[in-house]
Amino acid sequence: MAQAIEFSSLSKWGRRSFAAVMLMGQVVMHLISRPIHRRNTIEQMVAVGPESLMIALLTASFVGMVFTIQVTREFINFGAGTAVGGVLALTLARELAPVLTAVVLAGRVGSAFAAEIGTMKVTEQIDALQILKTDPIDYLVIPRVVACALMLPVLTLLSFITGMSGGLLIATNLYGIAQKVFLDSAQNFLSTWDLVSAIIKAFVFGILIAIIGASWGLTTTGGAKGVGQSTTTAVVTALLAIFISNFFLSWLMFQGTGSAVLGNV
């Protein structure tokens, strides 16, 4: 019995994942052939960007401080204290800033998308839009996709700056590393491509979060209980998509044997 329920849940998740892929194709086609609903897009950009800014920056600042605490003492013991700023900059730009900011948005924004659209689905508001000859994809999905795709890179860059500031605070006050040494190390290690890679990752993550949240909302059934289940599974699926896509993006962007660290220590 338990195995049958588990298989049924997995099968349902697979169908909804396929629906999300199909929704992605529809979004691309609509973006090419139809205008964007500006008012809805601006409203969603505000919800994704400014309203998520505080929690994203707070997360980044503490991540930067914790990483610096964990790394600095070991680097000092190995005589590489001057490389702390550079290693933190590389880590934040390549992984921590885009991934953790996306995780924050998946929990805050992705869940909201699934809950809002799921509620509209079970209360037949989606059907009402179609009766009024309003395409739900144009009116509901595309504004959210555009908002996430545009605002997540901005939040990622701000998170990178905040994380570096937190790391600098810890390095200078707790470990006596000069501010100039820290910043020079970051400047020497960091390349333009590292920041570009963070923007690309954030752009992809933003699209995934919006598509998964909207798709799970549109496929919601079963009343209030179904909305709750859709919200939970949308967040979990978005997190999985972020981590899996992060692996492939990192593999494409940074594969090889070169070292930004060893070349600058």
Backbone torsions as a table, in degrees:
resi	resn	phi	psi	omega
1	MET	NA	-46.6	179.7
2	ALA	-63.4	-39.3	179.4
3	GLN	-65.8	-36.9	179.1
4	ALA	-65.1	-41.8	178.5
5	ILE	-64.7	-42.4	179.9
6	GLU	-63.5	-42.9	178.9
7	PHE	-64.4	-39.8	178.8
8	SER	-63.0	-42.0	179.1
9	SER	-65.2	-41.6	179.6
10	LEU	-66.3	-39.2	178.4
11	SER	-64.5	-41.4	178.3
12	LYS	-64.5	-41.0	178.0
13	TRP	-63.1	-38.7	178.1
14	GLY	-65.1	-41.0	178.1
15	ARG	-65.0	-39.4	179.9
16	ARG	-70.7	-34.1	176.1
17	SER	-65.1	-41.1	176.6
18	PHE	-63.7	-39.7	177.2
19	ALA	-62.5	-35.6	178.1
20	ALA	-65.9	-39.9	177.3
21	VAL	-63.6	-42.8	178.1
22	MET	-64.3	-39.3	178.0
23	LEU	-62.4	-38.4	176.7
24	MET	-58.4	-43.9	177.7
25	GLY	-62.9	-41.1	178.2
26	GLN	-64.0	-39.7	178.9
27	VAL	-61.9	-43.5	179.2
28	VAL	-61.8	-45.0	179.9
29	MET	-63.6	-40.3	179.9
30	HIS	-69.2	-37.2	178.4
31	LEU	-64.2	-34.0	180.0
32	ILE	-73.8	-38.3	-168.6
33	SER	-106.2	-12.3	-174.1
34	ARG	-132.3	154.1	177.8
35	PRO	-72.8	157.5	179.7
36	ILE	-87.2	140.1	176.7
37	HIS	-74.2	101.5	-168.8
38	ARG	-65.4	-46.5	-175.4
39	ARG	-61.6	-46.3	177.8
40	ASN	-63.1	-38.4	-179.8
41	THR	-63.9	-43.8	179.3
42	ILE	-64.0	-42.0	178.1
43	GLU	-60.2	-42.4	179.8
44	GLN	-70.7	-34.1	177.0
45	MET	-63.7	-38.1	176.6
46	VAL	-64.9	-42.9	-179.6
47	ALA	-65.5	-39.1	-177.4
48	VAL	-79.2	-40.0	-173.9
49	GLY	-87.9	-85.6	-175.8
50	PRO	-55.7	-39.4	-177.6
51	GLU	-73.9	-15.4	177.6
52	SER	-104.3	-2.0	-171.6
53	LEU	-63.6	-47.2	-173.8
54	MET	-61.2	-47.7	-177.9
55	ILE	-67.9	-34.4	178.6
56	ALA	-66.9	-43.9	-179.2
57	LEU	-69.9	-37.6	178.4
58	LEU	-63.4	-43.0	177.0
59	THR	-61.0	-47.0	-177.5
60	ALA	-63.7	-39.6	-178.0
61	SER	-64.0	-44.2	-179.1
62	PHE	-72.6	-33.5	175.1
63	VAL	-63.2	-44.4	177.9
64	GLY	-61.3	-40.9	-179.9
65	MET	-68.7	-44.0	179.9
66	VAL	-64.2	-43.6	179.2
67	PHE	-60.2	-41.4	-179.7
68	THR	-65.0	-41.4	177.5
69	ILE	-60.4	-44.3	-177.0
70	GLN	-68.9	-34.1	-171.9
71	VAL	-92.2	-39.1	-168.7
72	THR	-61.5	-46.1	-177.5
73	ARG	-60.6	-37.6	179.4
74	GLU	-71.0	-40.4	178.7
75	PHE	-64.9	-38.8	178.6
76	ILE	-64.4	-41.1	178.2
77	ASN	-62.0	-30.7	178.5
78	PHE	-91.9	5.3	179.0
79	GLY	74.3	24.0	-178.2
80	ALA	-121.6	35.7	-179.0
81	GLY	-62.0	-26.1	-179.5
82	THR	-72.5	-10.1	-178.1
83	ALA	-96.3	1.2	-175.3
84	VAL	-61.2	-47.4	-179.0
85	GLY	-60.8	-40.6	-179.7
86	GLY	-67.4	-42.0	179.9
87	VAL	-66.2	-40.8	177.4
88	LEU	-62.9	-42.1	180.0
89	ALA	-62.0	-44.8	179.4
90	LEU	-64.1	-44.0	-177.8
91	THR	-64.9	-43.2	179.1
92	LEU	-66.2	-45.5	-175.3
93	ALA	-68.2	-43.3	-173.8
94	ARG	-81.2	-33.6	-172.4
95	GLU	-131.5	-60.4	-166.6
96	LEU	-64.2	-46.4	-176.4
97	ALA	-63.5	-53.0	-179.3
98	PRO	-67.1	-40.3	-175.4
99	VAL	-71.4	-48.6	-177.1
100	LEU	-69.1	-35.6	175.9
101	THR	-65.0	-39.9	177.0
102	ALA	-65.1	-38.3	178.3
103	VAL	-63.2	-42.7	177.8
104	VAL	-60.7	-44.3	-179.1
105	LEU	-70.3	-33.3	177.3
106	ALA	-62.8	-39.8	179.2
107	GLY	-73.1	-37.7	-176.0
108	ARG	-88.7	-50.0	-172.8
109	VAL	-90.4	-44.5	-179.2
110	GLY	-59.9	-41.2	178.1
111	SER	-66.0	-38.4	179.0
112	ALA	-64.6	-41.6	178.1
113	PHE	-59.6	-48.2	-178.5
114	ALA	-63.2	-41.6	-178.6
115	ALA	-68.3	-44.5	-178.0
116	GLU	-64.5	-52.2	-177.6
117	ILE	-69.9	-35.6	176.9
118	GLY	-62.2	-41.3	177.0
119	THR	-63.8	-41.3	176.9
120	MET	-62.8	-35.3	-179.2
121	LYS	-68.0	-49.0	-175.2
122	VAL	-73.8	-21.0	176.2
123	THR	-95.2	10.4	174.2
124	GLU	65.3	20.8	175.1
125	GLN	-71.1	-29.3	175.9
126	ILE	-63.8	-42.9	177.3
127	ASP	-62.6	-37.4	179.0
128	ALA	-64.2	-38.8	176.9
129	LEU	-61.3	-42.7	-179.7
130	GLN	-66.5	-37.3	176.3
131	ILE	-62.6	-35.5	178.2
132	LEU	-82.5	10.9	179.0
133	LYS	60.5	36.6	174.1
134	THR	-111.0	121.0	-178.2
135	ASP	-74.6	121.7	-180.0
136	PRO	-59.5	-30.1	179.6
137	ILE	-67.4	-44.7	178.3
138	ASP	-67.2	-39.2	-171.4
139	TYR	-85.4	-34.6	-173.5
140	LEU	-110.9	-44.3	-169.6
141	VAL	-82.8	-53.3	-174.0
142	ILE	-60.0	-43.6	176.9
143	PRO	-57.1	-37.0	179.8
144	ARG	-72.2	-38.7	178.1
145	VAL	-65.3	-46.8	179.9
146	VAL	-62.4	-42.6	-179.4
147	ALA	-61.5	-46.7	-180.0
148	CYS	-67.0	-41.3	-178.2
149	ALA	-65.2	-31.5	-179.0
150	LEU	-88.7	-39.2	-172.4
151	MET	-85.2	-30.1	-179.4
152	LEU	-63.7	-41.4	173.8
153	PRO	-59.4	-38.9	177.9
154	VAL	-63.9	-46.2	178.2
155	LEU	-62.4	-35.3	179.6
156	THR	-65.1	-44.5	178.3
157	LEU	-64.1	-40.8	177.4
158	LEU	-66.1	-37.0	176.5
159	SER	-65.8	-37.9	176.9
160	PHE	-61.0	-46.9	180.0
161	ILE	-63.1	-42.3	-179.6
162	THR	-67.1	-41.4	177.3
163	GLY	-62.8	-40.6	176.5
164	MET	-64.3	-38.9	178.9
165	SER	-64.4	-42.6	177.1
166	GLY	-63.3	-42.1	177.6
167	GLY	-64.1	-40.5	178.4
168	LEU	-62.3	-41.3	179.3
169	LEU	-59.8	-44.7	-179.3
170	ILE	-70.4	-43.7	-176.5
171	ALA	-63.2	-40.3	-177.4
172	THR	-78.9	-37.6	-173.7
173	ASN	-89.6	-31.8	-178.3
174	LEU	-98.7	-29.2	-173.5
175	TYR	-119.1	0.8	173.8
176	GLY	69.3	20.5	176.8
177	ILE	-80.0	128.5	-177.3
178	ALA	-63.6	143.1	-178.8
179	GLN	-58.3	-41.3	-179.1
180	LYS	-65.0	-39.3	178.8
181	VAL	-63.6	-44.2	-179.9
182	PHE	-60.9	-49.6	-176.7
183	LEU	-70.3	-37.5	177.5
184	ASP	-63.9	-38.8	177.6
185	SER	-62.9	-44.0	178.6
186	ALA	-62.2	-42.0	179.9
187	GLN	-65.5	-38.0	-178.7
188	ASN	-71.8	-37.8	-176.7
189	PHE	-79.0	-37.4	-171.5
190	LEU	-80.8	137.1	175.8
191	SER	-117.3	165.6	178.3
192	THR	-59.8	-36.8	-178.5
193	TRP	-62.8	-32.7	178.8
194	ASP	-62.4	-42.0	178.1
195	LEU	-71.3	-37.7	177.5
196	VAL	-63.7	-40.2	179.1
197	SER	-63.2	-37.1	177.3
198	ALA	-63.3	-40.9	179.2
199	ILE	-66.1	-43.1	179.7
200	ILE	-62.2	-45.9	179.1
201	LYS	-60.3	-46.0	-179.0
202	ALA	-62.3	-38.7	178.0
203	PHE	-60.7	-46.8	179.3
204	VAL	-65.4	-44.9	-179.9
205	PHE	-61.5	-39.8	179.6
206	GLY	-61.0	-43.3	178.1
207	ILE	-62.8	-44.3	-179.3
208	LEU	-62.1	-44.1	-179.2
209	ILE	-60.8	-46.0	-177.4
210	ALA	-68.0	-44.6	-178.6
211	ILE	-63.2	-45.7	-178.3
212	ILE	-66.5	-45.1	178.6
213	GLY	-60.4	-45.7	-179.7
214	ALA	-67.7	-42.1	-178.1
215	SER	-65.3	-43.7	178.7
216	TRP	-64.9	-33.5	175.6
217	GLY	-66.4	-44.1	-177.9
218	LEU	-67.9	-23.3	-179.0
219	THR	-102.0	16.1	-179.6
220	THR	-72.9	137.4	174.2
221	THR	-139.4	160.9	171.2
222	GLY	94.2	21.9	173.9
223	GLY	70.3	-149.5	-175.2
224	ALA	-62.0	-38.3	178.0
225	LYS	-62.4	-40.4	178.3
226	GLY	-65.0	-36.0	177.5
227	VAL	-63.4	-44.2	178.4
228	GLY	-62.1	-42.8	179.0
229	GLN	-65.6	-40.8	179.3
230	SER	-63.4	-40.8	179.7
231	THR	-62.7	-45.8	-179.2
232	THR	-64.5	-49.8	-177.3
233	THR	-69.3	-28.3	177.0
234	ALA	-65.0	-43.1	179.0
235	VAL	-65.5	-46.3	179.8
236	VAL	-60.8	-44.9	179.9
237	THR	-65.0	-39.5	178.1
238	ALA	-63.5	-41.1	178.0
239	LEU	-63.5	-44.0	176.7
240	LEU	-60.3	-42.9	179.8
241	ALA	-63.4	-38.7	178.7
242	ILE	-63.5	-48.6	-176.4
243	PHE	-67.5	-41.2	-179.6
244	ILE	-68.0	-47.3	179.4
245	SER	-65.3	-31.6	177.9
246	ASN	-63.0	-38.8	177.6
247	PHE	-61.1	-48.9	-177.0
248	PHE	-68.9	-37.8	177.2
249	LEU	-65.2	-42.0	178.6
250	SER	-64.5	-39.6	179.2
251	TRP	-64.0	-40.6	179.1
252	LEU	-69.7	-36.8	-172.9
253	MET	-86.9	-32.2	-169.5
254	PHE	-126.7	15.7	178.1
255	GLN	-68.9	155.5	-178.1
256	GLY	122.4	-175.7	-174.6
257	THR	-114.4	5.7	178.3
258	GLY	-68.3	157.9	-179.4
259	SER	-135.9	118.8	175.3
260	ALA	-74.3	-25.5	-176.0
261	VAL	-81.2	-53.8	-175.4
262	LEU	-63.7	-27.1	-179.8
263	GLY	-77.0	-9.8	-175.3
264	ASN	-126.0	-5.1	179.8
265	VAL	-66.8	NA	NA
